[in-house]
Amino acid sequence: MKKYFICLLTIGLLLVICPPCYAQTGKMAIVGTWKLISIERVDGKGNVIGPDEAWLGKKQTGLRIYDPNGYIMTQYMRLDPPVVTPPGSLQEIADAFGACWAYFGTYEVKEMEGKEGKEGYVAHHVQGCIKPEDVGRAFIIKFKISGNHLILTHMMYYRRYTLERVEKGE
């Protein structure tokens, strides 16, 4: 009986002390900082049809952060942004503005039946955005977590984003 109690106590302490040791599901699976790897175009069924080079150029960078309190921050930009020569023409300013994308707000995760929290939908409730017309919108985005990668399919813009989890200090 004493060995049984010690074994249960040890397992309980490990679960409390070392939560990353067991699989995360649902909202906790998506929590973290994610680095942009690629942006691709998708068709109406979510199938990839090629790279998305028209929006943020051939090479992009950026981060998407989901915090455990339900807040999201997204910021993407071209790796070769247009240069604005002071004071800057309206066209230079417009081109530079179009070379980035940023918004923040809250999010909620809706898991898909039988997918164990690694696949579902995430709703981004936009509170602030580089495009004022998106403030107040809810972006409903399909997500899938595969290993260290987060794949987001955004049907409103016909895009698929592949991101990689960033560990502390990277």
N, C-alpha and C positions, 0 to 999 in steps of 0.2 A: 504494500500500500504506500509506503514511504517513497519507494522508487517511482511509482506511478505519479505521485504528487510532484516530485522533483522534476520529472520529465515534462509534465504539463506546465509547470512554472517556467521552465527553461524555454519551451516553445512560445509561451505567452510573452516572455521578456524579449525574445528574438523578434517577434512580430511588432512589438512596440518600439524597440531600439533601432531596428533595421527595416523600415517600411519599404525601401527600394528592393528588398530581397524577394518580394512577391510581385506578381503581375498587376499592373494598374489597368483599370478599365474605365469606360465612360469619360467623364470630365477629366479625371486625373490622368488619363492616358494622353490627353492633348496638351496638358499644362506643360509649359516650358518655353524655351527660346528656340526658334527654328530659322535656319539660314536658307535663303532662296537658292535653289539649284537650277531650276529651269521653269520657263513658262511656255506652254504649248497651246495651240488652237484645238478645239474639239468641235465635232458636229453636234446636231440636235440630240443624239443619243449618248453623248459623252465620249465617243471614240476619238482618239487623237488623230488629227489630220496633218499635223506638222508643227514646226516651231513657230512661235509668235514673235516675229522680228519687227513687225510694223509698229507695235505699241511702244516698247522700251528698248528697241534696237536688238542687235544680235547677242549682246552680252549684258546681263543685268546682275544686280546685287541687291540685297535687302534682308530684312528681318521681320519675323512675325512673332509676337510674344503673347502667349496666353498665360495669364497669372491665375493662381489658385482662388482668387477672390471673384473671378468672373469678368475680368477686364481683358481687352485685346488691344494691341497696337500693331499696326502694319506700316512698314515704310520700304518702298522699292525705288530703285533708280537705275538709269542706264550707267554702264561702266565708262562710257565715253560721252558724257553730257555736253551739250552745246555750250560754248563759251560766250558770255555776255561781255562785250567791250564797253566799258563805261562811256557815256551814260546808258548805253543800250538802246537799240531800236526796239520798236514794239514787236517786230518779228523775232528778234533775238530773245527777248523776254518771254514771248509766247513759246518758243522752242524749248527754252530752259525749263519753263513751268511744265511743259508736256513730257519732260524727261524724268519725272518723278511721280510717285503715287504714295499717298499717306492718309491714314485715317485711324481713329480710335473709338472705343465704345465698350460695350459689354457683350458677352457671348453666353450662349447656352447650348449644351450638347444633347442631341436626341439620338440614342443608339438604335441600330436596326435590329429587328428580331433575329435572335440566334447568332449574332455576330460577336458576342462576348466583349462589347465595348471598344473594339478596335476598328469599327466601321459604323458609319451613321451619318448624321447631318449635324452641322454646327450653324447656329443662327448668330450672325454678327449684327448687333443693334448699333448703328452708326450714330455717334454723338458729336463727332467733329471730323471734317474731311477737307482735303485740298479742293474737292469739288463740292461747293455748298449745296448743290441740288441732291447730294446723297445723304445729307444730314437728316436723320429721322427715319431713314430706310432700314430695312432688315434684309441683309444678304443671307440667303439660305444656301449653304454650300455642303456638298457631299464630301465626306472625308474618309480616308482609309489610312491606317498606320501599318506599315510593313517594316519591321525591324526598326532602324533609326530614321526612317523616312515617313513624312506626312505628305499624303497626296490629296490635294483639294481640287475638286471639280466644281467650277463656278459657272452654272448654266446661264446666268443673266448676261455674262460677258463672253460665253463660249470659250473659257480658258481652263486649263489644268495647270496647277502650280505644284511643283515637287520641291519639298523642303527637307532639310536634314537637321536633326536635333543638334543643338550646340551645347557642349558641356562647359562647365564653369572654366573661365580663363582662355577659351579659344578665340 
